[in-house]
């Protein structure tokens, strides 16, 4: 693939001009844009694929593009690079991290695993490439229960999200599941007290929640699922009102899938902040998307030794998710 020249410093472009330039560069680069449901609506609307972590992993595994532009957080782009070592993988902002991945450093995790010899390691995809390399199989919130059940009676360590792990243990009837005690900074902040107030205000609304939420939220949920599962529930059910307990970026695609229905974001405990928005996801902007396509920077790379070890549990996840 011929590389387009780097153009220098950012230039002033209107939103419409930015969108036009992104589309032009995407075509000239033979690039594909993958975006998570938690991205800004403008980025979602420009993406070739919008989905949850499983859907985006599947899209990354199948793409024929030369360049993968991953509009999400760092671990998602790492996963794309692990699956596509010969392709260029870029992100709008290299500092778009994840509290779950940051809260499970690989050296500390490796030391902790020494306490559990003979255990299979099931790691939620929200972790670093190095933690994936220490794992037997990766999962997402879409397939975590299925994967744990498929492992039968094997002893299992589940990392890094303790709330997702607790929900999986209950759904899979595995009370012996050992969980790393990590949390998502967004899902951890939802307030049961304020949720109850919303439920009183909207008595006909279904509470729908992501399993990264804590039990104080999940106990009130009519439906618990991954981001794609929540969107599908809102689309298919006859209910007209939903209190949505996950990152509020999901509301854009959910509203498109369920037009005319009322979507109410679940509130955080702190009424003065927008804590139901992931600050890492919000680091990506339309201008940064344009710049990363223009300059093919910043690129995401994974050391080959780590990549090879991490590839096996990811491939196992994809095989088990068919």
N, C-alpha and C positions, 0 to 999 in steps of 0.2 A: 504494500500500500504506500503510495506517495504521501509524504508528510507535508501538510500545508505549512507555510511559514508562520512563525510566531509574530504577531503584529505589534508587539510592544505594550505600552501602557493601556489600561482600560480607557474606552471612549464613552462619551455620553450618548446613550441610546434611549429612546422612549420604550415603554413596555411592548408596544406593537413591533417596533424595530428589533428589539431583543428577541422576540418570538420568531420573527422572520429570519434573523441571523442564526438562531439555534437550529431551525429547520434546514437552512442552507448548509451549515457546517455538518449537521448530522448526515445529510446526504453525501457530501463530499468526503467525509471521513469514513463512510460506510459504518456508522455508529448505531448502536441501539441504546435507548434511554430506558432504564429500569427505575421505577419509583415506588417507594413504600406508601401505604395508605396514610401515614402520618406526615407526609410532606405537604408543603403549601399547595393550595388548590391549583395555582398557576403552573407549578411543576408537574402535578399529576396530569393536567390537561395536555401537556406537551409530550408526555412519556409514551413509549411504545407499549410498555406493560406496566400496569399498576397492580400491586398485590401484596399479600402477606409474605412472610419470610420463606415459606415453603414454595409458594407460587413463583417468587422471584428466583429462588434457587433452581427450580425446574426450568424457568426461562433462560437463566444464565447457562445451564447445562446444554441447552438446545441451540443457542444462538449461532448464526453463521456470520455475525458482524465481526469486523476487525477491531472495533473499539467498543468497550462496554462502559457506559456512563452510569454510575450507580448513585442515584439520588436517595440516599438513606444514611445509615451510620457506618462507621468504619468496618465493623465485623461483617456486615453484609457485603461490602466490596471485597473484603478478604476472601469470603466464600466464593464469590465470582472468580477471583484470581486463582484460587485453588482448583476450581473446575476448568479454568481456561488459561493455563500457564503461558501460552504463546500469544495471547491477546493483550492489548493495552487496556487496562482497567483504570479509570479515573473517577474521582469524586469531586463534587463542587467545593467541599471544605474538608480537608484532611483531619481537622480537629473535631469533626462530628463524631463523638464517641458514644458510649453507653454505660450507664451506671452498673449494669449487671456484668458487662465484660470487664470494666475497670475494677469492680469489687471482687474479682476472682483471678488474681495474678497466677500465672502458670507455675512458678516455683513454689509458691505457698500451697497451691492446689495439689501439686505433685507430692509434697511432704504430707499433706492432710490425707491423701489417698493411701499412704502407707499404713494407716490405721484399719484399712478395709481390704485386706488381701482376699482374693477370690471373688471380688465383686465386679460385675459388669458396670462400666461407667457410661451412663446416658447423660449427654450434655445438651442442654437447650442451645439452639443456634446462636443465642445472644451471648457469645463468648469469643475469646480471641482465637486465632489460628493455633497458637501454642496449646491452649486448653483443648481444642478439638483434637490435636495430635495425641493428647493423653487419653482420649475417649474411645469407647468401643462402637458407639453409634450416636449420631446427632439426632435431635428431634426439634420440632417446632410445636407451637401450641395447637396446630391443626392435627398433628399425628402423635403427640406424646403418649396419650393413653394407649393407642394402638401398638406403639413400639414397646412400651413396658409390658403390655399383655403378651406380645409376641415372644418375649424373652422367658416366658414360662415361670419356673420356680427359681430362676437364677437370682442370687443376691445382687441388689442394684444400688449404686450410688447415683443420685440425681443432682445435677448442678446446672446453673448457679442460682436459680430463682426458687426461694423457699416456698412462696405462695403457690406458684405453679406446681412445684413438687408435692405440696400438701394436697392440692386438688387432684393431681394425677394419682397419688396414693389412694385417695378415696374412690375415685372412679374405677381404678384397676384392682381395687380390693387388695392393696399391698401396703398394709400398715407398717411393714418392716423397711419401707423405702428410706434410705439414708439421704438426707438433703444438705447441700451446702447452703449456708444462711445468707444468700444474697437477695436483694430486692431491686425493683425498678423505681426510680425516683418519682415517676409520674403515677403509677398505679398504687404506690405506697401512700400517696397523699390524699386519696379520695376519702371523704368524710362520711362515716355512717350517720352521724348526727344530722348533717345537712341533707344527706340522701333521704332520710326519713321525712324531713320537711318537704322535700320535693314530691315524695310519694303521697303525702297528705294533700299537697296542692294539685297533683295530677293523679287522682285515684284510679283512672282507667289506663294509665301508662304501664307498659311492661318494662321492668328493669332488665337490661341486657348488659353483660359484663365480660371482660377479658379475664382469663384465669390467672393473670399476674396480679389481680386485685387481692387484697387481704380478705380474710373470712368475714370481717364485719360488713363488707360489701357483697360478697358472693352469697351470703345467706339470704339476701333479699332478691337475688336475681331469678327471673323467670327462665332466662336462657344464658348459658355460659359457653363461650366459644372463642376461637381465634378471630382476628379482624375480618377475614373473609367470611367466616361462619356467622358473625354478627350482622354483616351486610345482607347475607342471604336470608337470615331470619327476618330482618326488617322488610325485605322484599316480598317474602312468601306469605307471612302471616296476615290475617285479616285485621289485626290490631292497627290502630291509627296513631298511637302515641308511644314513644319510647324514651326512657331515661338511659343514656348510653354511658357506661362506665369503662371508658378506655380513652386513649389520647384523642383529643378533639379533632385532629386532622381527618379522622375516619368519616366525619359527618359529611364531607364533600361528596365522596363516592356513594355513601349511604343514601344521601338525598337524591342523587341521580338514579339510584337503583329503586328507591321507594318514593317517587314524586308525590307531593301532596300530604305526606305523613309528617307528623310533628316529632322532631328529634331534639331532645333536651340533654345537654352535656352534664354528666355527673359533676358535682362541685368538689373542689379541694377543701381541706379544713381551713386554710388561711383565705379569708374572703378578700384579701387585698392583693392577691397574686393570681397569675394565670398558670397555676401549677398543673393544670390538666393539659398543658402543652409541653412537649418535650423540647428543652432548650437545645439539645444536640441536633434533633431533626430540623429545628428552625434555623440552624446555622447555614443551611443550604438555601440559596436565593436564586432568582432568575439570572441575575448578573453573574453570579459565580458559576452557574451552569453554562452560560455563554462562554466565560473565560476558560473553563476547563476543556470545553470542546475546541475552542480557538487554539489554545496553547498545549493541549494534551497534558496538562498538569493541574493538580498534583496526581501523580500515579500511585497506585497501591501495588506493592510487591510483597511476596511471601518467600522467605528463604526456602530453597528447594527441599532441604531435608525435612523441614517442618511441613511443607506443602504435601509431600508424598505421604507422610504419616497422617495428616489431617484429611487427605482425600478419601481414605478407606472408610472412616465412619460417616462421611458425608454421602458417599456412594451407597453405603448400606442403608442410610435413611431414604435415599431416593428409590432404591429397590423395594424397600418395605412400604413405600407410600403409593405404590401403583394401585 
